Amino acid sequence: MTWKILTIITGTLLIGSAVFSYQNRLDLEKQRNKLTTSTATLDTRQTDLSKTKSQNQTTTAQINSRQSEIENLTVEIVSTEHKLVATQAESETVQSQVELAKTQLKNAQQIDLESLQKQKSQIAHARTTIEEAEIELTKTQRQVVAVSHHTDLLSERLSQLETLRHDQENLKLPYQFRATVTAAYSKWGFLVLDQGNDGGSIAMSTVAISREGKPIASAIITHVTPDHSVADIIPGTLAHGQSIQIGDLISPLR
């Protein structure tokens, strides 16, 4: 009777050991799969980070180009101002000549008709020169205004590019950034947004997903083109019983 009991106990222990061993193998397989997935995700993040650095270099080149253009325009403004001063000086000289001619005409007691006609011609020529100088002065002033306006526009664009470069370097979306989900693949854990580089989207930045003012999940923007972006849903952030839908709102995660 005793050996039967021992046999039963031994069999039970063997069965338990087999079950425990099988369970350990399943857990080990899960850990290996999770490690493979994490490695692939890390490679993707590193690739996206390289792309973001390349975009920062492009933005820096654009800023340098705008700064060079502003410097050229500044030189042009200085040259135009010098030209304006020279034109004004010429106008004053011509006016002085006219006044001198008028004085000479008044002081002349005896003058023949030919000399009188000559002086009249000189006065008419002087008046024409003054009018031309005034027209040139008006054109120059308009050019100065146009160049100043263009410089203001370039300065504003330069400021925008500086802000964009700062945000890209810090992986920080502009506060006013908003996007909409145009395609959702919850099963595979990613979604597509309707905003890209042109709309202020920045790769590797974190966003919040909401619907009707209620948070649903968080995601990381992994790929950016000029007109759309792709984002991965951060595991564990999707609300229970929810799924990402087309039309959900995307905003910076603060």
Buried (B, 14 or more C-beta within 10 A) or exposed (E): EEEEEEEEEEEEEEEEEEEEEEEEEEEEEEEEEEEEEEEEBEEEBEEBEEBBEEBBEEBBEBBEEBBEBBEEBEEBBEEBEEBBEEBBEBBEEBBEBBEEBEEEBEEEEEEEEEEEEEBEEBBEEBEEBBEBBEEBBEEBEEBBEEBEEBBEEBBEBBEEBBEBBEBBBEBBBBEEBBBEBBEBEBEEBBBBBBBBBEBBBBBBBBBBBBBEEEBBBBBBBBBBEEEBBBBBBBEEBBEEEBEBEEEBBBBBBE
